[in-house]
């Protein structure tokens, strides 16, 4: 699912679709496609709406990632389930009984092989990936029986009223019979239309609990956290660039750092912690970077600048003697041309 507007991530998504914002210097959708490849999925279809040419221009037919990638253009957004209804013939034209639906703009390393196995082992029309969360008020949670069968849902409940701590990760396995329960397609939503219809008709569907990483990177703080988690190894992704690890004194600027040029960083650049350096990065004299930090391709850092726990998007410029802490830096048009 790659058609959304990504409104909560603006202004990053004013000029690019949310699936194209980078995590570890790769578009988040590329991280998802690589995850699918690692788990043996080789046929993928993505629905598109917002700046579709950006996604198609990057991935083409998917051959560069060793998969077959198709697209479904939506002139009007069809909501979360409507986009799947729109490609139902593609999803059911093979010999397989089931298919997986997931967001193309969320960061995860969920074990999709385990999801497929859990789905095959139950008699449900659907299997929903869920994860236990400490703060249920931020998520839609799934209420289940002892056997894992779904009994109901709560949307961002207060902690005192929550009947579950299992958050819906929006990673689903479906049998083709799911299309029998679509009321008034194509403008339909999983949470508001399809899952209530399954409950109403007493159709069994289940959850699969995961311990994997999941972050919908739907807001600016979540996006920054996703990049930091990628560098720290909290989520399994493929980084793009040179990973530099320094041991400069974290309390005393000017007391150490890289002694030789590395990844576009000149000799004398002080690095403490992990820093991912993209292609074509330029840094001036007396620059200090306290990781984790991501330097996107083509970004420029002025003399004497200090950066800590931040993401520099492609083409970003940090002026001389600037301080950038816990932030995202970019320039208009930088993501669109990355």
MARVOVEX-649822 format. One line per 8 residues: number of its first residue (from 0); for each residue x, y, z of N, C-alpha, C, O. Coordinates in steps of 0.2 Angstrom, whole numbers, plus 2048, in hexadecimal, padded with zeros to 3 digits. Layout:
BEGIN
NUM = X,Y,Z,X,Y,Z,X,Y,Z,X,Y,Z; ... .
//
This chain:
BEGIN
0 = 804,7FA,800,800,800,800,804,806,800,808,808,805; 805,80A,7FA,809,80F,7FA,806,816,7F7,809,81A,7F4; 7FF,816,7F8,7FC,81C,7F5,7FA,822,7F9,7F8,827,7F7; 7FC,821,800,7FA,826,804,7FD,82D,803,803,82D,800; 7FB,832,806,7FE,839,806,803,83A,80B,807,83F,80A; 803,836,810,808,837,816,808,83E,819,80D,842,81A; 802,841,81A,801,847,81D,804,849,823,806,84E,824; 805,844,828,808,845,82E,80F,846,82E,812,848,833 .
8 = 812,844,828,819,845,827,81B,84B,823,821,84C,822; 816,84F,822,818,855,81F,81C,85A,823,81B,859,829; 821,85E,820,822,85F,819,826,85B,815,827,85C,80F; 828,855,818,82C,851,814,829,84E,80E,82C,84C,809; 822,84D,80F,81E,84A,80A,81A,84E,805,815,84C,802; 81C,855,805,819,859,801,81B,858,7F9,817,859,7F5; 821,856,7F9,824,855,7F2,825,84E,7F0,827,84C,7EA; 825,849,7F5,826,842,7F3,820,83E,7F7,81E,840,7FC .
16 = 81F,838,7F5,81A,833,7F8,81E,831,7FE,824,830,7FE; 81A,82F,804,81E,82D,80A,822,827,809,827,826,80C; 820,822,804,824,81C,804,82B,81E,801,830,81A,801; 82C,824,7FF,833,826,7FC,837,82A,801,83D,82B,7FF; 835,82B,807,839,82E,80C,83F,829,80E,83D,823,80F; 845,82B,80F,84A,826,810,84B,824,818,84A,828,81C; 84C,81E,818,84E,81B,81F,855,818,81D,856,813,819; 85A,81A,821,861,817,820,863,819,818,867,815,815 .
24 = 861,81F,816,863,821,80F,860,81C,809,862,81C,804; 85B,819,80B,857,815,806,84F,817,807,84D,817,80D; 84B,817,802,844,819,803,841,813,807,843,80D,806; 83D,815,80B,83A,810,810,836,80A,80C,836,805,80E; 833,80C,806,830,807,802,835,802,7FF,834,7FC,7FF; 83B,804,7FE,841,800,7FC,843,7FB,802,844,7F5,800; 843,7FE,808,844,7F9,80D,83E,7F4,80E,840,7EE,810; 838,7F6,80C,833,7F1,80D,833,7EC,807,832,7E6,808 .
32 = 835,7EE,801,836,7E9,7FB,83C,7E4,7FD,83B,7DF,7FB; 841,7E7,800,847,7E3,802,845,7DD,807,847,7D8,807; 841,7E0,80C,83E,7DB,811,83A,7D5,80D,83B,7CF,80F; 835,7D7,809,831,7D2,805,836,7CD,801,835,7C7,801; 83B,7D0,7FE,840,7CB,7FB,843,7C6,7FF,844,7C1,7FE; 845,7C9,805,849,7C5,80A,844,7BF,80C,846,7BA,80E; 83D,7C0,80C,839,7BB,80E,835,7B7,808,830,7B4,809; 838,7B8,802,836,7B4,7FD,831,7B6,7F9,82E,7B2,7F4 .
40 = 82E,7BC,7FA,829,7BF,7F6,82C,7C2,7EF,831,7C6,7F0; 82A,7C0,7EA,82D,7C2,7E3,828,7C6,7DF,82A,7C8,7D9; 821,7C6,7E1,81C,7CA,7DD,819,7CF,7E1,816,7CD,7E6; 819,7D5,7DF,817,7DA,7E4,813,7DF,7DF,815,7E1,7DA; 80D,7E2,7E2,80A,7E7,7DF,809,7ED,7E4,807,7EC,7E9; 80A,7F3,7E1,809,7F9,7E6,804,7FE,7E3,804,7FF,7DD; 800,800,7E7,7FB,805,7E5,7FE,80C,7E5,802,80D,7EA; 7FD,811,7E1,800,817,7E0,7FB,81D,7E0,7F6,81C,7DD .
48 = 7FD,823,7E2,7F9,828,7E1,7FD,82F,7E2,7FD,833,7DD; 800,830,7E7,804,836,7E8,80B,836,7E5,80F,832,7E7; 80C,83A,7E0,813,83A,7DC,814,833,7DA,81A,830,7DC; 810,82F,7D7,811,828,7D5,818,827,7D1,81B,822,7D1; 819,82D,7CD,81F,82C,7C8,826,82B,7CC,82B,829,7CA; 826,82E,7D2,82C,82E,7D7,82D,826,7D9,833,824,7D8; 828,823,7DA,829,81C,7DC,82A,818,7D6,82F,814,7D6; 827,818,7D1,828,815,7CB,82F,816,7C8,832,811,7C6 .
56 = 831,81C,7C8,838,81E,7C6,83D,81B,7CA,843,819,7C7; 83C,81A,7D0,841,817,7D4,842,80F,7D4,847,80C,7D3; 83C,80C,7D3,83C,805,7D4,83A,801,7CD,83C,7FB,7CC; 837,805,7C8,836,802,7C2,832,7FB,7C3,82D,7FB,7C6; 834,7F6,7BF,830,7F0,7BF,833,7EB,7C5,830,7E5,7C6; 837,7EE,7C9,839,7EA,7CF,83F,7E5,7CE,842,7E2,7D2; 841,7E5,7C7,847,7E0,7C6,84D,7E2,7C9,851,7DD,7CA; 84E,7E8,7CB,854,7EA,7CE,855,7E7,7D5,85A,7E7,7D8 .
64 = 84F,7E5,7D8,84E,7E2,7DF,84D,7DB,7DE,84B,7D8,7E3; 84D,7D8,7D8,84C,7D1,7D7,844,7CF,7D9,843,7CA,7DC; 840,7D3,7D7,839,7D2,7D8,835,7D5,7D2,837,7D9,7CE; 82F,7D2,7D1,82A,7D5,7CC,825,7DA,7D0,821,7D8,7D4; 826,7E0,7CE,822,7E6,7D1,81D,7E9,7CC,81F,7EB,7C6; 817,7E9,7CE,812,7EC,7CA,80F,7F2,7CE,810,7F2,7D4; 80B,7F6,7CA,808,7FC,7CD,800,7FC,7CC,7FE,7FA,7C6; 7FD,7FF,7D0,7F6,801,7CF,7F5,808,7D1,7F5,80A,7D6 .
72 = 7F3,80C,7CC,7F2,813,7CC,7EB,815,7CF,7E6,812,7CD; 7EB,819,7D4,7E4,81B,7D7,7E3,823,7D6,7E7,827,7D9; 7DF,825,7D1,7DD,82C,7D0,7DA,82F,7D6,7DC,835,7D8; 7D6,82B,7DA,7D4,82D,7E0,7D5,827,7E5,7D5,822,7E3; 7D7,82A,7EB,7D9,825,7F0,7D3,820,7F2,7CE,823,7F3; 7D5,81A,7F2,7D0,815,7F3,7CF,812,7FA,7CC,80D,7FC; 7D3,815,7FF,7D4,813,806,7D8,80D,806,7DA,80A,801; 7D9,80B,80D,7DE,805,80E,7DC,7FF,80B,7E0,7FB,808 .
80 = 7D6,7FD,80B,7D4,7F6,808,7D1,7F7,800,7D2,7F2,7FD; 7CF,7FD,7FF,7CD,7FE,7F8,7D2,7FD,7F3,7D1,7FB,7ED; 7D8,7FF,7F5,7DE,7FE,7F0,7DF,7F7,7EF,7E2,7F5,7E9; 7DE,7F3,7F4,7DF,7EC,7F3,7D9,7E9,7EF,7DB,7E4,7EB; 7D3,7EB,7F0,7CE,7E9,7EC,7CF,7EA,7E5,7CD,7E6,7E0; 7D2,7F0,7E3,7D3,7F2,7DC,7D8,7ED,7D9,7D8,7ED,7D3; 7DC,7EA,7DC,7E1,7E5,7D9,7E0,7DE,7DB,7E4,7DA,7DB; 7D9,7DC,7DD,7D7,7D6,7DF,7D9,7D0,7D9,7DB,7CB,7DB .
88 = 7D8,7D2,7D3,7D9,7CD,7CE,7E1,7CB,7CD,7E2,7C6,7CC; 7E5,7D0,7CE,7EC,7CF,7CE,7EE,7CB,7D4,7F2,7C6,7D4; 7EB,7CC,7DA,7EC,7C8,7E0,7EA,7C1,7E0,7ED,7BD,7E4; 7E5,7C0,7DC,7E2,7B9,7DC,7E3,7B5,7D6,7E0,7B0,7D4; 7E8,7B8,7D1,7E8,7B4,7CB,7ED,7AF,7CB,7EE,7AB,7C6; 7F0,7AD,7D0,7F5,7A8,7D1,7F2,7A2,7D4,7EC,7A1,7D5; 7F7,79D,7D6,7F5,797,7D9,7F4,798,7E0,7F1,793,7E4; 7F7,79D,7E3,7F8,79D,7EA,7F1,79F,7ED,7EC,7A2,7EA .
96 = 7F0,79D,7F4,7EA,79E,7F7,7EA,7A5,7FB,7E4,7A7,7FC; 7F0,7A8,7FC,7F0,7AE,801,7F5,7B3,7FE,7F9,7B1,7F9; 7F4,7B9,801,7F9,7BE,7FF,7FA,7C3,805,7F6,7C2,80A; 7FF,7C7,805,801,7CB,80A,7FF,7D2,808,801,7D4,803; 7FD,7D6,80D,7FC,7DD,80C,7FF,7E1,811,7FE,7DF,817; 803,7E6,80F,807,7EA,814,808,7F1,812,808,7F2,80C; 80A,7F5,816,80B,7FC,814,812,7FD,811,817,7F9,813; 812,801,80C,819,802,809,81C,808,80B,821,80A,809 .
104 = 81A,80B,811,81D,811,814,81E,810,81B,81E,815,81F; 81E,80A,81E,81F,809,825,826,805,825,828,801,821; 82A,806,82B,830,803,82C,82F,7FD,830,82D,7FD,836; 831,7F7,82E,830,7F1,831,835,7EC,82F,838,7EC,829; 837,7E7,834,83A,7E1,832,837,7DB,834,83A,7D6,835; 830,7DB,834,82C,7D6,836,82D,7CF,832,82F,7D0,82C; 82D,7CA,836,82F,7C3,832,828,7C1,82E,824,7BE,831; 829,7C3,828,823,7C1,824,822,7BA,822,81D,7B7,821 .
112 = 828,7B6,823,827,7AF,822,823,7AC,828,81F,7A7,827; 824,7AE,82E,821,7AC,834,819,7AE,833,815,7AA,835; 818,7B4,830,811,7B6,82F,80E,7B1,82A,808,7AF,82C; 811,7AF,825,80E,7AB,820,80D,7A4,823,808,7A1,822; 811,7A2,827,810,79B,82A,80B,79B,82F,807,796,830; 80A,7A1,833,804,7A1,838,7FE,7A1,834,7F9,79E,836; 7FE,7A5,82F,7F8,7A5,82B,7F6,79F,828,7F0,79D,828; 7FB,79B,825,7F9,794,823,7F7,78F,828,7F3,78B,826 .
120 = 7F9,791,82E,7F7,78C,833,7F0,78D,836,7ED,789,83A; 7ED,793,835,7E6,794,837,7E1,793,832,7E2,793,82C; 7DA,794,834,7D5,793,82F,7D2,799,82E,7CC,79A,82B; 7D5,79F,82F,7D2,7A5,82E,7D3,7A8,827,7D7,7A6,824; 7CF,7AD,826,7CF,7B0,81F,7D4,7B6,81F,7D7,7B8,81A; 7D7,7B8,825,7DC,7BD,826,7E0,7BB,82C,7DE,7B8,831; 7E6,7BE,82C,7EB,7BE,832,7EE,7C4,832,7F1,7C7,82E; 7ED,7C8,838,7EF,7CE,839,7F6,7CE,83E,7F6,7CB,843 .
128 = 7FB,7D1,83B,801,7D2,83F,800,7D7,845,7FE,7DD,844; 802,7D5,84B,801,7DA,851,807,7DA,855,80B,7D5,855; 808,7DF,859,80E,7E0,85D,80C,7E3,864,808,7E8,864; 80E,7E0,869,80D,7E3,870,810,7EA,870,816,7EB,86F; 80C,7EF,873,80E,7F6,874,80D,7F8,87B,808,7F6,87E; 812,7FC,87D,811,7FF,884,80B,804,885,808,805,88A; 80A,808,87F,805,80D,880,800,80C,87A,801,80E,875; 7FA,809,87D,7F5,807,878,7F2,80E,875,7EE,80D,870 .
136 = 7F2,813,879,7EE,819,876,7F1,81C,870,7EE,821,86D; 7F6,819,86D,7F9,81C,867,7F7,817,861,7F9,819,85B; 7F4,812,862,7F3,80D,85D,7EC,80A,85D,7E8,80B,862; 7EA,807,857,7E4,803,857,7E6,7FC,85A,7EB,7F9,857; 7E2,7F9,85F,7E4,7F3,861,7DF,7EE,860,7D9,7EF,85E; 7E1,7E7,860,7DD,7E2,85E,7DC,7DE,864,7E0,7DC,868; 7D5,7DC,865,7D3,7D8,86B,7D2,7D1,868,7CF,7D0,863; 7D5,7CC,86B,7D5,7C5,869,7D3,7C0,86F,7D3,7C2,875 .
144 = 7D1,7BA,86C,7D0,7B5,871,7D6,7B1,873,7DB,7B3,870; 7D6,7AC,877,7DC,7A8,879,7DF,7A5,873,7E5,7A3,873; 7DB,7A3,86E,7DD,7A0,868,7E0,7A5,863,7E2,7A2,85D; 7E0,7AB,864,7E3,7B0,85F,7DD,7B2,85A,7DF,7B6,856; 7D7,7B0,85B,7D2,7B2,856,7D0,7B9,858,7CF,7BB,85E; 7CF,7BD,853,7CD,7C4,854,7C6,7C5,857,7C2,7C2,854; 7C5,7C9,85C,7BF,7CA,85F,7BC,7D1,85E,7B6,7D2,85F; 7C1,7D6,85D,7BF,7DD,85D,7C5,7E1,85C,7CB,7DF,85C .
152 = 7C3,7E8,85C,7C9,7ED,85B,7C7,7F3,860,7C1,7F4,861; 7CC,7F6,862,7CC,7FD,865,7D1,801,862,7D6,800,861; 7CE,807,861,7D2,80C,85D,7D5,811,862,7D2,815,865; 7DC,811,864,7DF,815,868,7DC,816,86F,7DA,81B,871; 7DB,810,872,7D7,811,879,7DB,814,87E,7E1,813,87E; 7D8,816,883,7DB,818,889,7DE,812,88D,7DB,80D,88C; 7E3,813,890,7E6,80D,893,7E1,809,898,7E1,803,899; 7DD,80D,89C,7D9,80A,8A1,7D3,806,89D,7D0,802,8A0 .
160 = 7D2,808,897,7CC,805,893,7CE,7FF,88E,7CA,7FC,88B; 7D5,7FF,88D,7D8,7FA,888,7D6,7F3,88A,7D8,7F1,890; 7D4,7EF,885,7D3,7E8,886,7D9,7E4,883,7D9,7DE,883; 7DE,7E7,880,7E3,7E4,87D,7E9,7E9,87C,7E8,7EF,87D; 7EF,7E6,87C,7F5,7EA,87B,7F8,7E8,874,7FE,7E9,873; 7F4,7E5,870,7F7,7E2,869,7F5,7E7,864,7EF,7E8,862; 7FA,7EB,861,7F9,7F0,85C,7F9,7ED,855,7FD,7E8,854; 7F4,7EF,851,7F4,7ED,84A,7F9,7F0,846,7FA,7F6,846 .
168 = 7FE,7EC,844,804,7EE,840,802,7F0,838,806,7F2,834; 7FC,7EE,836,7FA,7EF,82F,7FE,7EB,82A,7FF,7ED,825; 800,7E5,82D,803,7E0,828,7FF,7DA,829,7FE,7D7,82E; 7FB,7D8,823,7F6,7D3,823,7F8,7CE,81E,7FB,7CF,819; 7F5,7C8,820,7F5,7C2,81B,7EE,7C1,81A,7EA,7C0,81F; 7EC,7C0,813,7E5,7BF,812,7E4,7B9,80D,7E8,7B8,809; 7DE,7B5,80E,7DC,7B0,809,7D8,7B4,804,7D5,7B9,806; 7D7,7B1,7FE,7D4,7B5,7F9,7CC,7B6,7FA,7C9,7BA,7F7 .
176 = 7CA,7B2,7FF,7C3,7B2,801,7C1,7B9,805,7BC,7BB,806; 7C7,7BD,806,7C6,7C3,80A,7C1,7C8,805,7BE,7CC,808; 7C2,7C7,7FF,7BE,7CC,7FA,7B7,7CA,7FB,7B3,7CE,7F8; 7B4,7C5,7FE,7AD,7C3,7FE,7AA,7C8,804,7A4,7C8,804; 7AE,7CB,808,7AC,7CF,80D,7AD,7D7,80C,7AD,7DA,811; 7AE,7D9,806,7AF,7E0,805,7A8,7E4,804,7A5,7E2,7FF; 7A6,7E8,808,79F,7EB,807,7A0,7F2,803,7A5,7F6,805; 79D,7F2,7FE,79D,7F8,7FA,7A4,7FB,7F8,7A6,800,7F9 .
184 = 7A8,7F6,7F5,7AE,7F8,7F2,7AD,7FD,7EC,7A8,7FE,7EA; 7B3,801,7EA,7B9,800,7ED,7BB,805,7F3,7C1,804,7F5; 7B7,809,7F5,7B9,80E,7FA,7B8,80B,801,7B3,80C,804; 7BD,807,803,7BC,803,809,7C3,803,80D,7C8,804,80A; 7C2,802,814,7C8,802,818,7C8,7FC,81C,7C2,7F9,81E; 7CE,7F9,81E,7CE,7F3,822,7CB,7F4,828,7C7,7F0,82A; 7CD,7F9,82C,7CB,7F9,833,7C3,7FB,834,7C0,7F9,838; 7C1,800,82F,7BA,802,830,7B5,7FE,82C,7AF,7FE,82E .
192 = 7B7,7FA,827,7B2,7F6,823,7B3,7EF,823,7AF,7EB,824; 7B9,7ED,821,7BA,7E6,820,7BA,7E2,826,7B7,7DD,827; 7BF,7E4,82B,7BF,7E0,831,7B8,7E0,835,7B7,7DA,838; 7B5,7E5,836,7AE,7E5,839,7A9,7E0,835,7A5,7DD,838; 7AA,7E0,82E,7A6,7DB,82A,7A7,7D4,82C,7A3,7D0,82D; 7AE,7D2,82D,7B0,7CB,82F,7AD,7CA,836,7AA,7C4,837; 7AD,7CE,83B,7AA,7CD,841,7A3,7CC,841,7A0,7C8,844; 7A0,7D0,83D,798,7D0,83C,796,7C9,839,791,7C7,83C .
200 = 79A,7C6,835,798,7C0,832,79B,7BA,835,79B,7B4,833; 79E,7BB,83B,7A2,7B6,83F,7A7,7B2,83B,7A7,7AC,83B; 7AA,7B6,837,7B0,7B3,833,7B6,7B3,837,7B8,7B8,839; 7B9,7AD,837,7BF,7AD,83C,7C5,7B0,838,7C7,7AF,832; 7C9,7B4,83C,7CF,7B7,83A,7D3,7B8,841,7D1,7B9,846; 7DA,7B8,840,7DE,7B7,845,7E4,7BC,846,7E5,7C0,841; 7E8,7BC,84B,7EE,7C1,84C,7F4,7BC,84C,7F4,7B6,84D; 7F9,7BF,849,800,7BD,84A,804,7C2,84E,806,7C7,84B .
208 = 806,7C0,854,80A,7C5,858,812,7C5,855,815,7BF,855; 815,7CA,854,81B,7CB,852,820,7CF,858,81D,7D3,85B; 826,7CD,858,82A,7D1,85C,82F,7D5,858,833,7D9,85B; 82E,7D5,851,832,7D9,84D,830,7E1,84E,82C,7E3,851; 835,7E5,84A,834,7EC,84A,82E,7EE,846,82D,7EC,841; 82B,7F3,848,826,7F7,844,825,7FE,846,824,7FF,84C; 825,802,841,825,809,842,822,80C,83C,825,80C,837; 81C,80F,83C,819,812,836,81C,818,834,819,81B,82F .
216 = 821,81B,837,824,821,835,81F,826,833,821,82A,82E; 81A,827,836,814,82B,834,815,832,836,812,837,833; 81A,834,83B,81B,83B,83D,822,83C,83C,826,838,83C; 824,842,83D,82B,844,83D,82F,841,842,834,83F,841; 82D,841,849,830,83E,84E,831,836,84D,837,833,84E; 82C,833,84A,82D,82C,849,831,82B,843,835,826,843; 831,82F,83E,836,82E,838,83D,82F,83B,842,82B,839; 83F,834,83F,845,835,842,847,82F,846,84D,82C,845 .
224 = 843,82C,84A,844,826,84E,845,820,849,84A,81C,84B; 842,81F,844,843,81A,83F,84A,81A,83C,84D,815,83C; 84D,820,83B,853,820,838,859,81E,83D,85E,81B,83C; 858,821,843,85C,81F,849,85C,818,84B,861,815,84C; 856,815,84B,856,80E,84C,859,80A,846,85C,805,848; 859,80C,840,85C,809,83B,864,809,83C,867,804,83B; 866,80E,83E,86E,80F,83F,870,80B,845,875,808,845; 86B,80A,84A,86D,807,850,86C,7FF,850,86E,7FC,854 .
232 = 869,7FD,84A,868,7F6,849,862,7F4,84D,861,7ED,84D; 85D,7F8,84F,857,7F6,852,852,7F3,84D,84E,7EF,84F; 853,7F5,847,84F,7F2,842,854,7F0,83C,859,7F3,83B; 852,7EA,839,857,7E7,834,855,7EA,82D,850,7E9,82B; 859,7EF,82B,858,7F2,824,85F,7F2,821,864,7F0,824; 85F,7F4,81B,865,7F4,817,867,7FC,816,863,7FF,812; 86C,7FE,819,86F,805,819,872,806,812,875,802,80F; 872,80C,810,875,80E,80A,87A,814,80B,878,819,80D .
240 = 880,812,80B,885,817,80C,88B,814,810,88A,80E,811; 88F,818,813,895,815,817,893,816,81E,892,81C,820; 893,811,822,892,812,829,899,813,82D,89D,80F,82D; 899,819,830,89F,81B,833,89E,81B,83B,899,81D,83D; 8A2,818,83E,8A2,818,846,8A8,81B,849,8AD,819,848; 8A6,820,84C,8AC,824,850,8AC,823,857,8A7,821,85A; 8B1,825,85A,8B2,825,861,8B5,82C,864,8B9,82C,869; 8B2,831,861,8B4,838,864,8B1,838,86B,8AC,835,86D .
248 = 8B5,83C,86F,8B3,83E,876,8AC,841,876,8AB,847,873; 8A7,83E,878,8A0,841,878,89F,848,87B,89A,84C,87A; 8A4,849,880,8A3,84F,884,8A8,855,882,8A7,85B,884; 8AD,853,87E,8B2,858,87D,8B3,859,875,8B7,855,873; 8B0,85E,872,8B1,85F,86B,8B8,861,86A,8BC,864,86E; 8BB,85E,864,8C2,860,863,8C7,85B,865,8CD,85C,865; 8C5,856,869,8CA,851,86C,8CA,84A,868,8CC,845,86B; 8C8,84A,862,8C9,844,85F,8C4,843,859,8C0,847,858 .
256 = 8C4,83D,856,8BF,83C,850,8C3,838,84B,8C8,834,84C; 8C0,838,845,8C3,835,83F,8CA,838,83D,8CA,83E,83D; 8CF,834,83C,8D5,836,83A,8D6,836,833,8DB,839,831; 8D2,832,82F,8D3,832,828,8CC,833,825,8C7,832,828; 8CC,836,81F,8C6,837,81B,8C2,830,81B,8C5,82B,819; 8BB,831,81C,8B7,82B,81C,8B0,82D,819,8AD,831,81C; 8AE,829,814,8A7,82B,812,8A6,832,810,8A0,834,811; 8AB,835,80D,8A9,83C,80C,8AB,841,811,8AA,847,810 .
264 = 8AC,83F,817,8AE,843,81D,8B5,844,81D,8B9,83F,81D; 8B8,84A,81E,8BF,84C,81D,8C2,84A,824,8BF,849,829; 8C9,849,823,8CD,848,829,8CC,84D,82E,8CB,853,82D; 8CB,84B,834,8CA,850,83A,8C3,850,83C,8C1,853,841; 8BE,84E,838,8B7,84E,839,8B6,849,840,8B8,844,840; 8B3,84C,845,8B2,848,84B,8AB,845,84A,8A6,847,849; 8AC,83E,84C,8A6,83A,84B,8A5,836,852,8AA,833,854; 8A0,836,855,89E,832,85B,898,82E,85A,893,831,859 .
272 = 899,828,85A,893,823,858,893,822,851,897,823,84D; 88D,81F,84F,88C,81D,848,889,823,844,884,826,845; 88C,823,83E,88A,828,839,88A,825,832,88F,822,830; 884,825,82F,883,823,828,884,828,823,881,82D,823; 889,827,81F,88C,82D,81A,88A,82B,813,88C,826,810; 885,82E,810,883,82D,809,888,82F,804,88D,833,806; 887,82E,7FE,88B,830,7F8,88C,838,7F8,886,83B,7F8; 891,83A,7F6,892,841,7F5,891,846,7FA,890,84C,7F9 .
280 = 892,844,801,892,848,806,898,84C,807,89D,84A,805; 897,853,808,89C,857,809,89C,85B,810,897,85D,812; 8A2,85A,813,8A2,85D,81A,8A8,862,81B,8AE,860,818; 8A7,867,81E,8AD,86C,81F,8B1,86A,825,8B1,865,827; 8B5,86F,827,8BA,86E,82C,8B6,86F,833,8B1,872,833; 8B9,86B,838,8B7,86C,83F,8B0,86A,840,8AC,86C,844; 8AD,865,83B,8A7,862,83C,8A7,85D,841,8AB,859,842; 8A1,85D,845,8A1,857,84A,89A,854,84A,895,858,849 .
288 = 899,84D,84A,893,84A,849,892,845,84E,897,840,84F; 88D,845,853,88C,840,858,886,83C,855,880,83F,854; 888,836,854,882,831,852,87E,82F,857,87F,830,85D; 879,82B,855,877,829,84E,875,82F,84A,871,833,84C; 878,82F,844,876,834,83F,876,832,838,87A,82E,836; 872,834,834,872,832,82D,873,839,828,870,83E,829; 878,838,824,87A,83D,81F,878,83B,818,87B,836,816; 873,83E,816,870,83C,80F,875,83E,809,879,842,80A .
296 = 874,83A,804,878,83C,7FE,878,843,7FC,873,847,7FC; 87E,846,7FB,87F,84D,7F8,87E,852,7FD,87D,858,7FB; 87D,850,804,87C,856,809,883,859,80A,888,856,809; 883,85F,80C,889,863,80E,888,866,815,883,869,817; 88E,866,818,88F,868,81F,894,86D,820,89A,86C,81E; 892,873,822,897,879,822,89C,878,828,89B,874,82C; 8A1,87C,827,8A7,87C,82C,8A4,87D,833,8A0,881,834; 8A6,879,838,8A5,87A,83F,89E,878,841,89C,879,847 .
304 = 89A,875,83D,893,873,83E,894,86D,843,898,869,843; 88F,86C,848,88E,867,84C,887,863,84B,882,867,84B; 887,85D,84A,881,859,849,880,853,84E,885,850,84F; 87A,852,851,879,84D,855,872,84A,854,86D,84D,854; 872,843,854,86C,83F,853,867,842,84E,861,844,850; 869,843,848,865,847,843,866,843,83D,86A,83F,83B; 861,845,838,861,842,831,862,848,82C,85E,84D,82D; 866,847,828,867,84C,823,865,849,81C,867,844,81A .
312 = 85F,84C,81A,85C,849,814,861,84B,80E,865,84F,80E; 860,847,808,864,848,802,864,850,800,85F,853,800; 86A,852,7FF,86B,859,7FD,86A,85E,803,86B,864,801; 86A,85C,809,869,861,80E,86F,865,80F,875,862,80E; 86F,86B,812,874,86F,813,874,872,81A,86F,874,81C; 87A,870,81E,87A,873,825,87F,879,825,885,877,823; 87D,87F,826,882,884,826,887,884,82B,887,880,830; 88D,888,82A,893,888,82E,891,88A,835,88C,88E,836 .
320 = 894,886,83A,893,888,841,88C,887,843,88A,88A,849; 888,883,840,881,881,842,881,87B,847,886,877,847; 87C,87B,84B,87B,876,850,874,872,84D,86F,876,84C; 874,86C,84C,86E,868,84A,86E,862,84F,872,85D,84F; 869,862,853,868,85D,858,861,85A,858,85C,85D,858; 860,853,857,85A,850,857,855,852,852,84F,853,853; 858,853,84C,854,857,847,855,853,840,859,84F,83F; 850,856,83B,851,854,834,852,85A,830,84F,85F,831 .
328 = 857,85A,82C,859,85F,828,858,85D,820,85A,858,81E; 856,862,81C,855,860,815,854,867,811,855,86C,814; 853,866,80B,852,86C,807,84C,86A,802,84B,864,800; 848,86F,800,843,86E,7FC,845,86B,7F5,84A,86D,7F2; 842,866,7F3,844,862,7ED,849,85D,7ED,84A,859,7E9; 84C,85D,7F3,851,858,7F4,84F,850,7F4,852,84C,7F1; 849,84F,7F7,847,848,7F7,844,846,7F0,845,841,7EE; 841,84B,7ED,83E,84A,7E6,844,848,7E1,842,845,7DC .
336 = 84A,84A,7E2,84F,849,7DD,854,843,7E0,859,842,7DC; 853,841,7E6,857,83C,7E9,857,835,7E5,85B,831,7E6 .
//
